[in-house]
Each structure stands twice: as structure tokens, then as C-alpha cells.
Amino acid sequence: MKKLYYSIGEVSKLTDVEPHVLRYWESVFPQLNPGKNKSGKRTYMQKHIDTIMELKVLIKDRKYSTAGAKKALSEKKKNPDQHQADAPAIPLDLQRDLKQVRVFLQKLHDQL
């Protein structure tokens, strides 16, 4: 169920992060820079969803400040192969896939 582009509503459901938080994170984190379509709506790609999942782990789970999360993301960009001792127990791509399954099942449930 992969797509090239996602709306802010779809991303919000997939990541369980409210749209207003996503818009705020865009203003703080340069790594999160979705494009806009002809009507001016945000279009997120998979790389943006991966970044959002990383930010969610850092900010919501590990209680980083936005400044701390910004620093952690920039350090990761400088040293992408460096293993971090505090890596999440569940890989980010698996978390994303599980969220997509959850959204699919919720839609299926709503149709019943």
C-alpha cells in the first residue's frame, strides 16, 4: 500500500502525529520539507514519513527537546553509519509498516 505522495491527513494517521504538530516540525526541522501540489497542499514522500517517525521517537518517547532532536538528526546526517546505543527497539520502517496496517484495518472496520 505504498504511495509516492501522501497528504498531511494521511501522514497524521500513519504516524499518529497531529497535523498542527507536523506543520510546526516543518518550521523547526530542515529535514522535514514536504513539497506542495498545484493547489498548495502539502505532499509528503516516504523520506518525510521516516523523518517524522524518527522525530516522534526522539521527542515523544525519549523526551528530547526540539533543539536536542535537531542536533540528533544533524549528527545522524553527518555519521549515518554510526551505531547509536539508544536506537529504538523496533526499526522505524517496521513501525511505519505497522501504522499503515493499523490505518488499513481501521478503514476496514469502519466499513463494517
N, C-alpha and C positions, 0 to 999 in steps of 0.2 A: 504494500500500500504506500510505496514511496512516490513522492511527487517532486517536481523541480522547484515549485514555489508554494509557499503557504501564506495564508492570511494571518493577521495578528490574532484573530479569534481561534484559528486552528492551532497556532503555536501556543496560545494560552492554555488550551485544553490539553495539548500534548505534554507540555512542561509543567502544568499546574502552577503557572505564574500569571498573576493578573495583568491585563493589558496595560494598565497605568504604570505598573512596575516595569514592564518591558520598555515602554516609552522612556521612563526615567533612566533605565540602564543604558539605553541608546545614547543619552546625553552625557553619560559618565564614562562609558567604556568604548574606546575607538574600535575595538574588535567587533562590536555589535553595530553594524551599519547596514541594515536592510535597504534595498532599493525601493523605488516607488513605481507603480504602474501608471498608465496614462491618466487614470482618474485620481492619482495622488495617494492611493492606498499602499501601505507597506507590503513588500513581497519578501518574505524570509526564505532563505535557502537552508539546506541541511547543515552547512557550516555554522549558520547563525543559531540553529537549534542546539547544536553541540556546545557552542559557547554559552548559551543560556543554561544548559544543564550543568556546565562547569560552574557558572556563577551561582546557580541555585545551591549546589553543594557547598561552595565557599561561604556564601552569605547566609543562607538559611540554616544549613546543617552545622557548619563549622563556626558560625557566628563571626566571620570576618567583617570588618568594616568595608565600605566601598573602596576606601584607599588601600586597604590590605588586599582586597580581591584584585584591584587594578594592578598592584605590584606583583601578586602571584601570577596573574595572566601574562604580564610583560616578561617575568622571569622564565615562564614556561616557553614563551616565544623565543627567547634568547637561547635556551637549553632544552629543546624539545625531546631529546633522547635521555635526559637525566631522569632517573627514577626518583620519585618523591616518596618518602617514608609514610606520609599521611595520605596516600592515594585512596580514593573511595573503594570500599569493599566490592561494590558492583560496578563493572565498567560502564562508562557513560553511554556507549552505543546500546548496551543491553537495557539500561534504564529507559532510553528513548524508545526502543522497540516495545518494551513493556507498557509504556504510556500509550503508544499507538494501539496496542491490543486492547487496553482499557477503554480508550475512546471508541474503538470499533464495537466492543461488547456493550458499552453504554448506549450507543446508537441502535444496536440490535435489540437491546432490552426495551428501549423507548418505542420501538416499532411493534412490540408485542402487545 
